[in-house]
């Protein structure tokens, strides 16, 4: 399990020993090289990438293929499904309606969508901020189904359908020629749209692992207030500039969108927002089964990073739905090269030792380095399904992190808990004894999160499965029941999984 990576992966990982963080003249080349490494590591067929400083493009590249079989390269007019970045478009439309005096953020959602089973205490701002579940306004739980209700609100408040609103308010005035709401395949033909072909990673199982190879995927047709926009990085850059210049919204509305809904909530209105190393990061992401995207702004630096791919691995491994963009290796590469100027820090590390790590750490880069290690471990755990050595690499990085950064209960979060859960779960499935480690860290993080919110469906789900692996079924039942009995939660995958387990194991109850 602790063998070195295969030659191809060894070549992938970069090394460095200097602890200097002085800006180097080749940071653009280093960023480009790291994007190529990430593309190869995650087997992404094609990437579109853009970085702007103000209104100036300071980096732009198109890597790989929009169509592998036909060898059609990615380019500036090849559109990609941006999935949940649609939420940003919808939020802009809602805030415009607020500016026009047609709605208020404090109005009950039932004013516009009565009959959906929501209480009157749930307001428009709760839907926009993903805080409508549980006690409204208190906790962040990303929910597509409820966000889709904004489409009805936009239509009833404006008197026009959702599509017309998005085109008239955003797409047409900004002249976004390669941005559209994708309804069906006929639209692609009639509008002569150039679309990157969809792919997913996988194939024939090899010795219990999935083949690490791009496979043809499918396009997700249909749109709503939560998803459905197709676009390019250049068009999204125009949208970013319009936000910066207050072309679409006044400054007050924009600040409301970009400000965290409440302390500890990583979301504003329609966009994520968080602070990392004293910099505000405003961002959104998209993820379909075969596409992914990321839109990241650093307002104080006047920098914007936009990237999109024709498989889901630009987003999925980082578990962005939980609200921390710094678990994304793509985001970290941008941040270290353009924002924090940690050019000498290697993005990937393999078989690093604790003395070597300590030699690289400085007071300035400590927080960044810790997050980089956690992000690489998370990525390796995701890729463990494709290669045996990735599980050992993830475990090694976690041990190193916990040895160097002892206060894991302070910096640990739901994403780290999930990483530990997935690593243990996949190791247990394969009968690998060493993956019985990390019980102490896992249980401590679970307790921490459930003390904050006893109904946290993700923490309860991970704890329930953890006890199931330990054959402690009564303890599993406690956490599964918390999921199915939670008040004011729309049923989702964790609800169905919990109910299924209860039905199969406690039929009489």
Secondary structure, 3 states (H helix, E strand, C coil): CCCCCCHHHHHHCCCCCCCCCCCCCCHHHHHHHHHHHHHHHCCCCEEEEEEEECCEEEEEEEEEEEECCCCEECCCCCEEECHHHHHHHHHHHHHHHHHCCCCCCCCECHHHHCCCCCCCCCEHHHHHCCCCCCCCCCCCCCCHHHHCHHHHHHHHHHCCCHHHHHHHHHHCCCCCCCCEECCCHHHHHHCCCCECCCEEECCCCECCECCCCEEECCCCCCCCCCCCEEECHHHHHHHHHHHHCCCCCCHHHHHHHHCCCCCCCCECCCCEEEEECCEEEEEEEEECCCCEEEEEEEHHHCEEEEEEECCHHHCHHHCHHHCCHHHCHHHHHHHHHHHCCCCCCCCCCCCCCHHHHHHHCCCCCHHHHHHHHHHHHHHHHHHCCCCHHHHHHHHHHHHHHHHHCCCHHHHCCHHHHHHHHHHHHHHHHCCCHHHHCCHHHHHHHHHHHHHHCCCCHHHHHHHHHHHHHCCCHHHHHHHHHHHHHCCCCCCCHHHHHHHHHHHHHCCCC
